[in-house]
């Protein structure tokens, strides 16, 4: 069964991609920008930018997992409701 993405899921996917871009490109650019101040300083600052991008990517991934969990719970609820309706029509001995 195909799942139609909502606007929120599309936005979440875009933000996750932007977070990875911040992590990779931002870390590399920051390293090159601060390289004249020294290798260690540039590495430390680039690491902080990279970790900030990874943090936002993880937040977006956690939100996506919660949406998937909600969809799965809705499916299970639907199946349980169907099962309870079928159970009421059966005779109990």
N, C-alpha and C positions, 0 to 999 in steps of 0.2 A: 504494500500500500504506500503510495507516494505521499509525502508530507509537504504541504504547501507552507513555505516559510512566511511568517508574519513580518511586518515592518520592523518590529523590535528585534527579531532574530537576525534580520538582514543588517540592522544597525550594529548589533552585537558582533556579528561576524566581521563587519568593516572595522570596528574598533579593535578587535583582536588583531587583525592584520596591521592596523596602524601602530599598535603596541609593539608588534614584532619589528616593524620598520624602525620605530624609535629605538628599540634595543640594539639592533644590528647597525643600521646606518648612523644613528645618533652616537652610539659608542665609538664607531670608527671615525666619524667626523670630529668628535670631541677629542679623540686621541691625537689626530693630526693637528687640530687647532692648538692644543696645549703642548705639543711636542717641543716647541722652542723653549719652554720653561723647564724642560727636563723629562727624561723618560719615565721616571717613577711617578712624578706629579701627573703627567699625562695619562699614565696607566690607571692611577687611582681614580681620577676624575672620570675617565672613560668607563671604568668598572661601575661607578655609581650611576651613570647614565644608562648603562646596559642593564643593571639590576632594576632600575626604575621601569624601564620598558618591559622587562620580564615580570615585574610585579603586576603591571596593568594587564599583561597577557594572561597571567594566572587568574586574575579577578574575572576577566571576560570568560575564561574557560569554566570557572566555577559557576558563573551565571548560566552558561549554556548547559552545564550538567544539571542544574536545578530545573531548567525548562524541560530537559529530557525526562527527568524524574517525575515532574508534574504530568507530562503526557502519558508516561507509563502508568501512573496512578489512576489517571482518568480511564485508560483502557481496562485496568483491572477492576475498577468500580463498575464499568459498563458490563463486564463479563459476570461479575458477582450479582448484579441486578438481574441479568438474564437468567442466571442459575437459580436465584431465589424465586423468580416468577415461574420457572419450570418446576421447581420443587413444590410449589403450592398446588399445582395441578395434579401431582401424583397423590395416590392414596397412601396413607400411613397405616400400617398394620401393627 
